[in-house]
């Protein structure tokens, strides 16, 4: 909710759409409108399809990548979460990490056996794996800025290696920008880093708070999707008129009145303030942030992958979370969930949050 909850113009767009009809099971003008906005923001996406959730977007993107390459295997990275698709619910982050369930019951060995799991930011293992198995690998999927083991930023070398090696081996590079799309920049992490993937998945912000997601990429890849190609994907509620109205209005507002400079200012103030408060009370902590996406890790070392994230102090995070709840501040409820804030937040909100954290750290000192 990058514009805040119940933004007046977004709500009005939803109301107007609802008065015309809530579902048609057929294409609408708003589908074309939001598709055009997405393609303008993400030049790497020459074609786009709408779906109803980030899970559907990643599931569909992988199916298309497999159909395009004629290969079956997939590389993902430990700690990256790409929705509850069976083949991707392996070494996932976020809630799976919090609950200590790396592989969900109900996921069969058959559905996950084609998934290769590597460590994030590990260039050598990526090179070696593609060298050994590249001819069998359809795609590499990752969060270009991780939000599901907390905020973890890729190194420049890692991004460069990803793009060079996937091109060398004819592997489809998929950026899962469900979190980062329209969040860290209007054109997502790929705009921020200057790296163009072959396919992109989007969600969350793109729907303006209603169920909507998208996947797309180069024309030669997306032309494999029916009716142009043979890869099947459909959904009665994909491109629902309420969701496309909310999403299109949100993207237009972000385009016409970009909040990113303001969000960066708030982010720096909040990030610096929380870290200073922790260090003031001799609490081992790392602040990792990109714009309005951040995590305060209770960890003595920088977090670069899942093994380092896993060494964070979960018990202290619980004290921090509940201490802030008692003071009227609702933080993400897991050490491994990224923190986001919106254009609706003010300097007063940020300073109040820092002061509440300082009180919690003072109370928890030595625990």
Secondary structure as UniProt FT lines:
FT   TURN            2..3
FT   TURN            5..6
FT   HELIX           8..20
FT   HELIX           29..41
FT   TURN            43..44
FT   STRAND          47..51
FT   HELIX           54..69
FT   STRAND          73..77
FT   TURN            78..79
FT   HELIX           86..88
FT   HELIX           94..98
FT   TURN            99..100
FT   TURN            105..106
FT   HELIX           109..112
FT   TURN            113..114
FT   STRAND          115..118
FT   TURN            120..121
FT   HELIX           123..133
FT   HELIX           134..136
FT   STRAND          137..142
FT   STRAND          145..146
FT   STRAND          152..153
FT   HELIX           156..168
FT   TURN            169..170
FT   STRAND          172..177
FT   TURN            178..180
FT   TURN            182..184
FT   TURN            186..187
FT   HELIX           188..193
FT   STRAND          199..202
FT   HELIX           204..207
FT   TURN            208..209
FT   STRAND          213..217
FT   HELIX           219..222
FT   TURN            223..224
FT   TURN            226..228
FT   TURN            236..239
FT   HELIX           241..256
FT   HELIX           260..280
FT   TURN            281..282
FT   STRAND          286..290
FT   TURN            291..292
FT   STRAND          293..297
FT   HELIX           306..309
FT   TURN            310..311
FT   HELIX           314..326
FT   TURN            327..328
FT   TURN            335..336
FT   STRAND          339..340
FT   TURN            343..344
FT   HELIX           347..364
FT   TURN            365..366
//
